[in-house]
């Protein structure tokens, strides 16, 4: 089925693709930030002065090393910044391919 390509439909493609990219980037970076912040906390707790270091800090450090604070997908993979950006890149490539197939229907 062919339909006319108008400036309105072009604007729709540009805006929808832009919003998709912005949403994917914000979720990707936000999810990866969880792991980065937990690493900062571990470093901060490891450098506590000896007069403040107690059993609770020791237990919390051990817990952070055994059960890292990361965004995980049912323990299939952990969402680090590298992983999230790879997923983001794959989704953007998929969207571009879909737009190209839709342009073939127009012409």
Rosetta silent file (secondary structure, phi, psi, omega in degrees, C-alpha in Angstrom):
SEQUENCE: XXXXXXXXXXXXXXXXXXXXXXXXXXXXXXXXXXXXXXXXXXXXXXXXXXXXXXXXXXXXXXXXXXXXXXXXXXXXXXXXXXXXXXXXXXXXXXXXXXXXXXXXXXX
SCORE:     score description
SCORE:     0.000 S_00000001
   1 L     0.000  125.173  178.240    0.000    0.000    0.000 S_00000001
   2 L  -101.105  143.056  176.214    1.435    3.331   -1.025 S_00000001
   3 L  -138.368  155.640 -174.188    0.593    6.554    0.701 S_00000001
   4 L   -70.213  141.998  177.430    1.783   10.102    0.065 S_00000001
   5 L   -94.224  111.377 -176.655    4.908   11.340    1.791 S_00000001
   6 L  -110.696  163.634  175.204    4.086   14.732    3.255 S_00000001
   7 H   -59.413  -30.137  178.350    6.122   17.199    5.319 S_00000001
   8 H   -66.297  -43.178  179.080    3.907   16.288    8.269 S_00000001
   9 H   -68.414  -34.323  176.076    4.821   12.619    8.055 S_00000001
  10 H   -64.096  -43.797  178.134    8.515   13.548    7.708 S_00000001
  11 H   -63.196  -37.937  177.426    8.251   15.719   10.828 S_00000001
  12 H   -61.840  -45.292  178.279    6.522   12.837   12.599 S_00000001
  13 H   -60.376  -45.776 -178.083    9.397   10.467   11.736 S_00000001
  14 H   -64.341  -47.541 -178.672   12.015   12.942   12.924 S_00000001
  15 H   -66.553  -42.724 -179.178   10.237   13.753   16.187 S_00000001
  16 H   -67.138  -39.016  177.595    9.334   10.165   17.040 S_00000001
  17 H   -67.096  -41.002  177.860   12.851    8.956   16.316 S_00000001
  18 H   -62.393  -43.689  178.464   14.331   11.800   18.380 S_00000001
  19 H   -66.151  -36.911  177.189   12.059   11.051   21.327 S_00000001
  20 H   -62.601  -45.003  179.621   12.894    7.361   21.090 S_00000001
  21 H   -62.794  -43.544 -179.764   16.614    8.119   21.183 S_00000001
  22 H   -63.734  -43.681  178.845   16.202   10.469   24.154 S_00000001
  23 H   -64.252  -44.206 -179.808   14.140    7.921   26.107 S_00000001
  24 H   -64.432  -41.248  179.314   16.553    5.078   25.401 S_00000001
  25 H   -64.869  -42.972 -178.502   19.580    7.155   26.352 S_00000001
  26 H   -65.693  -40.438  178.007   18.051    8.345   29.611 S_00000001
  27 H   -68.569  -41.246 -179.280   17.056    4.826   30.662 S_00000001
  28 H   -63.329  -49.471 -178.421   20.425    3.394   29.605 S_00000001
  29 H   -69.669  -38.491  177.816   22.510    5.976   31.420 S_00000001
  30 H   -62.995  -42.144  178.330   20.204    5.960   34.440 S_00000001
  31 H   -67.361  -36.803  179.724   20.403    2.192   34.779 S_00000001
  32 H   -73.983  -24.719 -179.111   24.166    2.184   34.410 S_00000001
  33 H   -66.502  -26.784  179.320   24.508    4.945   36.996 S_00000001
  34 H   -58.901  -46.508 -179.726   23.289    2.548   39.706 S_00000001
  35 H   -65.797  -42.144 -179.536   26.436    0.437   39.387 S_00000001
  36 H   -62.177  -42.318 -179.501   28.737    3.471   39.293 S_00000001
  37 H   -67.566  -35.700  178.182   27.231    4.930   42.468 S_00000001
  38 H   -68.260  -33.124  176.371   27.557    1.637   44.338 S_00000001
  39 H   -66.683  -38.016  177.063   31.249    1.513   43.370 S_00000001
  40 H   -63.319  -40.494  179.456   31.721    5.018   44.815 S_00000001
  41 H   -64.436  -42.071  178.722   30.070    3.886   48.058 S_00000001
  42 H   -61.859  -43.313  178.291   32.345    0.860   48.312 S_00000001
  43 H   -63.939  -41.957 -179.884   35.423    3.052   47.817 S_00000001
  44 H   -63.770  -43.846  179.826   34.169    5.547   50.381 S_00000001
  45 H   -69.295  -30.478  179.535   33.515    2.867   52.994 S_00000001
  46 H   -72.340  -20.937 -178.494   36.882    1.230   52.378 S_00000001
  47 L  -104.013   19.494  177.610   38.652    4.516   53.160 S_00000001
  48 L   -67.518  138.419  178.018   36.862    5.188   56.470 S_00000001
  49 L   -59.873  152.705 -172.819   39.312    6.196   59.228 S_00000001
  50 L   -64.348  -29.516 -179.624   40.158    3.408   61.647 S_00000001
  51 L   -74.278  -16.634  175.898   38.507    5.058   64.660 S_00000001
  52 L   -97.892  -17.079 -176.864   35.155    5.072   62.795 S_00000001
  53 L   -69.244  125.457  178.712   35.514    1.591   61.287 S_00000001
  54 L  -137.127 -173.085 -175.964   33.266   -0.877   63.107 S_00000001
  55 H   -65.547  -35.061 -179.377   31.558   -4.230   62.618 S_00000001
  56 H   -67.374  -40.828  177.617   28.588   -2.755   60.750 S_00000001
  57 H   -65.414  -40.653  178.675   30.780   -1.083   58.131 S_00000001
  58 H   -61.526  -45.511  179.419   32.730   -4.318   57.737 S_00000001
  59 H   -63.788  -40.492 -179.850   29.511   -6.312   57.230 S_00000001
  60 H   -64.997  -40.299  176.930   28.168   -3.753   54.769 S_00000001
  61 H   -63.215  -43.005  178.340   31.393   -3.903   52.717 S_00000001
  62 H   -63.222  -41.433  178.742   31.261   -7.699   52.666 S_00000001
  63 H   -63.203  -40.987  178.706   27.611   -7.544   51.588 S_00000001
  64 H   -65.830  -31.466  178.856   28.445   -5.114   48.760 S_00000001
  65 H   -77.531  -36.127 -179.666   31.197   -7.422   47.523 S_00000001
  66 H   -76.877  -45.309 -178.734   29.059  -10.563   47.664 S_00000001
  67 L  -118.697   84.689 -177.178   25.834   -8.983   46.319 S_00000001
  68 L   -64.937  147.312  179.936   26.826   -6.055   44.122 S_00000001
  69 L   -87.237   95.736  178.353   24.284   -3.299   43.632 S_00000001
  70 L  -138.668  157.022  173.802   23.607   -3.414   39.923 S_00000001
  71 L   -79.960  118.129 -177.104   20.569   -3.351   37.723 S_00000001
  72 E  -122.351  151.778  179.483   20.185   -6.933   36.591 S_00000001
  73 L  -104.433   86.414 -179.561   17.798   -8.603   34.207 S_00000001
  74 L    50.933   36.618 -179.479   16.736  -11.681   36.163 S_00000001
  75 L    60.601   19.040  173.013   20.448  -12.415   36.716 S_00000001
  76 L   -77.888  -42.777  175.213   20.997  -13.006   32.990 S_00000001
  77 L  -154.249  157.599  177.759   23.275   -9.992   32.744 S_00000001
  78 E  -100.166  136.166 -174.119   24.216   -6.946   34.783 S_00000001
  79 L   -86.051   87.661  171.606   23.463   -3.555   33.294 S_00000001
  80 L   -88.917  174.903 -179.295   26.742   -1.694   33.242 S_00000001
  81 H   -62.543  -38.834 -179.519   27.209    1.417   31.133 S_00000001
  82 H   -63.171  -45.303 -179.971   28.894   -0.626   28.414 S_00000001
  83 H   -65.262  -44.076 -178.680   26.058   -3.148   28.254 S_00000001
  84 H   -65.380  -37.192  178.375   23.347   -0.500   28.269 S_00000001
  85 H   -70.735  -31.650  174.510   25.015    1.453   25.476 S_00000001
  86 H   -65.251  -42.718  177.541   25.305   -1.722   23.379 S_00000001
  87 H   -63.485  -42.775  178.324   21.579   -2.341   23.835 S_00000001
  88 H   -59.853  -44.724  179.180   20.876    1.286   22.978 S_00000001
  89 H   -62.561  -39.782  178.718   22.951    1.025   19.794 S_00000001
  90 H   -66.146  -39.786  179.763   21.145   -2.130   18.706 S_00000001
  91 H   -68.858  -37.903  177.500   17.739   -0.536   19.242 S_00000001
  92 H   -66.497  -41.850  177.949   18.666    2.597   17.309 S_00000001
  93 H   -62.184  -40.457  177.968   19.989    0.471   14.433 S_00000001
  94 H   -62.436  -42.585  179.551   16.746   -1.528   14.447 S_00000001
  95 H   -64.339  -40.596  178.641   14.702    1.691   14.331 S_00000001
  96 H   -63.559  -40.643  177.914   16.745    3.014   11.387 S_00000001
  97 H   -63.072  -41.459  177.966   16.164   -0.250    9.502 S_00000001
  98 H   -63.491  -38.897  177.938   12.429    0.010   10.145 S_00000001
  99 H   -65.559  -38.915  178.891   12.401    3.577    8.828 S_00000001
 100 H   -65.988  -39.582  177.092   14.259    2.455    5.696 S_00000001
 101 H   -65.464  -36.897  179.028   11.727   -0.326    5.070 S_00000001
 102 H   -68.882  -34.176  176.959    8.918    2.151    5.516 S_00000001
 103 H   -66.344  -31.345  177.174   10.529    4.517    2.988 S_00000001
 104 H   -66.515  -31.663  177.379   10.579    1.635    0.481 S_00000001
 105 H   -70.367  -30.261 -177.871    6.788    1.391    0.851 S_00000001
 106 H   -71.341  -43.019 -175.884    6.462    5.095    0.095 S_00000001
 107 L   -85.939    0.000    0.000    8.422    5.025   -3.180 S_00000001
